[in-house]
């Protein structure tokens, strides 16, 4: 017995808080919403009215509600800050190790 899921994507607009409108794909079978920043929405679901049978987008994150997708999209915009923060921590650790080596040598 095999279990499968063939999504049927349709394009939909969501009005979010802060005056933002997001256009993305929704599976009409499950109601799952795709992050429009993770996939090319124009290829996955070109139509507002005719469902497009398609594959499950491999790099996409799927959400049960638009609010979760919106918070995920905010993380996309802040991802550069997180990378800078991680690099900063590594540099501090390297500086501390260098200072410890100097103390041991003297």
Secondary structure, DSSP 8 states (H G I E B T S, - for coil): -------EEEEEEEEEGGGEEEEEEEETTT--EE-TTTS-HHHH---SSS-EE----TT--EESSHHHHHHHHHHHHHHHHHHHHHHHHHHHHHHHHHHHHHHHH-
